[in-house]
Every structure is written in C-alpha cells, then in structure tokens.
Amino acid sequence: MLAKSWSISDDFLTWTWHLQEDVQFHKGYGEMTVEDVLYSYEQYFEGALHGRAGIIGDFWAGDEGGFHEIVDDYTVKINTGRPWVPAVAFEFMRNLGGASTWIVSKKQSDEIGPEAAGKDIAATGPWQIEDQSSGEFWKMSAVQDHWRQTPYFDELVYWTVPEEAARVAGFQTGNLDNFDMAFDSINTVEATEGAVIVGWPNSGQAGLNLYGQTYGTDRDGIPYKDLDCTNAWVSCDEDPDSAEWAKTVKVKKALAIAIDRQAIVDTILSGFGAPLDVRDWMGFEDLMDPSWVFGYNPEKAKELLAEAGYPDGFAITLTTAIRGAPAEIEACEAVAQYWDDIGINVKFQNVPYATIRPSFITRTYQGATCHTLGQRLTPVIGYSNYVKNSTFSYGTEHPWMEENITDALQEVDPVKLREKELKLADWMFTNVMGFGLYSHAGVWPIGPRVDPN
C-alpha cells in the first residue's frame, strides 16, 4: 500500500517501485522516502529475526549480482540478479500475516538508536504508539488526517490477557470490545447482550512439521551435524529408493493417519474449518490431487509402525508453536492424544513460539511441532522454508527438495510454476515430509460499542 505503482521487466530481473508521496511518519519524523524503505528492509535482513529474512536480503540487498538504484526520493529500481517469482516478493511486502513487514523512519533510529526506536516505533500506519508495557499492553492513538484513512475512533489499546476466562469476563462486562477467542467460548459470547460474531473462512491453516530431517548439507556445504537417524522419523539413508527410507516413510505415514482431522474441526473448532492434509495448500484445495488424503485409520497406523520395527512405538517431543491462532493449543493436544492411542510416547511442550524459534533457525530442534500460519499467496512460498538458504526452517531439507524447490522459486511462468508446485506437493505427500492438519475460519467477537460493518 505504500507503493503507488510498480513494474517488472520482461526478464523479471528489474523491479521499479514508485512510492506514495506525502506519507508522513509518526511522531513528526517527516516524509517517507526510498531511503527509509531500503533501511527498513536492510534491518529485517541483518537482524535475521524475520521469518523471510534471507529472502528479503536477496531481494532488497542484492543476490547473485543484484543491486539497487535510487532514482529519486520516491523511486527505486531493484535488480534481483536472477528472475523472481512475484508472489515471493509480495509475500513479505504484504499487510498482515506472519510474514508481513512495515516501514520505519531511518531518521528516528539515527537520532535515538534502533533499540529505543523499536519500542516507540515511528511508522506509517493509521495508529501511532503512545505507550507500552511489555507483556501488559500497547496503547495507540489515531493518526488524524492519515494519508490512507483516519480511524473511526481515537484510541486503541491492546491488552495482554493470558487467561481465556479473564478475556471472556472482560468482554461480558464491556471492558473489552474484542479479543482472541477460543472456539469453545462461542456460545458464551453469543449469549452476551449486543454482541455479534464475525467470521471469515480460510483465515489460517495448521500443519505438523517433523524436525530433524536435515539430509544433505547446510548453506556452507557441510553435512548437518544434528542429523540423528535414531529418531524413528529420520532415515539412515537419504536415498528415497532405499529400504531404510521406505521404513521411515511408514513411520511418518502412521503419524499422519493416526489423526482424526474431521473430529478436530467438528469439536475443537466447532465446525469453523476443514481438514487439510497437505501443508501450505489452504485456498488451493481445488488444484490438489484427490489422492492427497491421509484418512483416519489408527489400526493401519499401528500396522505400519510394526512393519517399520516399532511395534511398541517410540518417543517424540511435540511442541505447540504458540502464535496466537484459534484453538492451536487444544488441537495440538488432540494430536498428542491420537499419537498416544497408537503407542507413541509423546513429550508434550506448550511454549511460546519465540522460545523455540532459535532452535529452528539453527536446525537443532528434534521432534514435531504444530504450526499455524496464514494463507499463502501461492504454495511455493511455504516451500521456501525447506531449503538451506532459508533463515527459518521446518526442520526438513533434502537434496531433491533443494533442487526442485529452488527451481520452482525461480519460475516466472505461472503455468509452469503451478506444475512445479504440484510436483513438489506430490513428492512431499508421498514421502510424508510433513503434513497438514486443518484450515480454520477467523472468528471474532464484536462488542456492542463497535459496529462490525
């Protein structure tokens, strides 16, 4: 939205961005220019904390001979050095979602330092930060005469209220106008006078990642030192045609078919969702191969475990990567129970996403995670987390995936890209490198003081 227009050269190497003019930063830090845009994305890249840090660096900082040219205060040309799939760039430059970015004032960081600026951000949105207390609240004021749209009310306060019961009580008493609601609170909210529930389908998707499948080498060409094939889901032979690999696929398929996805949707999500068998394909279900389904079959799961040499199961750590999505904890607890039912010894961890993310980046985490995310602009975006150059990792890398995902990420022809995405999904489904769990609607309670329209 901060770009007035953009164009891409026929060879998909040069992007020309024209910024909106007269976009004012908060707190009197002046007008946004190309310098602020380049500074912001440089910080995302160098800080390496953003889930798309590596891709951001490749695009804005230059990769394989890429460079940028500042034409004027509002125009910049980016040569990416290699052709780029537009959706990959749009993924981290979109608004909202776990991979979104925003532009901050370079002048503010120069004056008070990045650390101070990070707690009192001068950005460009319709809400300006006035005060905050870590783990307690964010207080914001409406930006009057905002370049895009002035908010409908003057003040916005985000409170951190860990307990669902406290959030519901706050809503019932009118102290909260909206909150992150667990699905089992729907009936209580509906009984609150003047309240309504607003929902949007395909607001998010949940999948299960199997970490430790780091076959091949890291970005420096060194074999991953934490590859541990004593884990039942990790093969001692990375050859997909080997007997060891086939044994491991049976283990992973057993984990996938032991889960009753429809029951999770019907009970935990109160019907506000749908089963999803393939990671990152929410919204593209009509394009999927009909055979990509892990039907619920716990007896078959036990047979597969026995055939793979684990008649009494094995131990695995399962972690909920808590990111604030509806029912994410309860659904992951259900997965743990389904696995326990087929003899798996599950060590369940319920920790904030930020706590375990460093071990994902270093590829040291061993186990599984329930991981929620938003809709992909195209499935290949999700696959970018399965290559060695990605800062973030789903714990699964393989030479076949490295070659084919890298190729797909460079495909600019949309028809060919779709063919390559289907090829990737089929290989990953067949080899059970990870799997989907469900998609969920966005369900929000709106109090009587707010008009949802």
Secondary structure by P-SEA (a helix, b strand, c coil): cccccccccccccbbbbbcccccccccccccccaaaaaaaaaaaaaaccccaaaaaaaacccccccccccccccbbbbbccccccccccccccccccccccccccaaaaaaccaaaaaaaccccccccccccccccbbbbbbbcccccccccccbbbbbbcccaaaaaaaaaacccccccccccaaaaaaacccbbbbbbcccbbbbbbbccccccccccccccccccccccccccccccccaaaaaaaaaaaaaaaccaaaaaaaccccccbbbbcccccccccccccccccccccaaaaaaaaaaaccccbbbbbbbcccccccaaaaaaaaaaaaaaaacccccccccccccaaaaaaaccccbbbbccccccccccccccccccccccccccccaaaaaaaaaaaacccaaaaaaaaaaaaaaaaaaccbbbcccccbbbbbccccccc
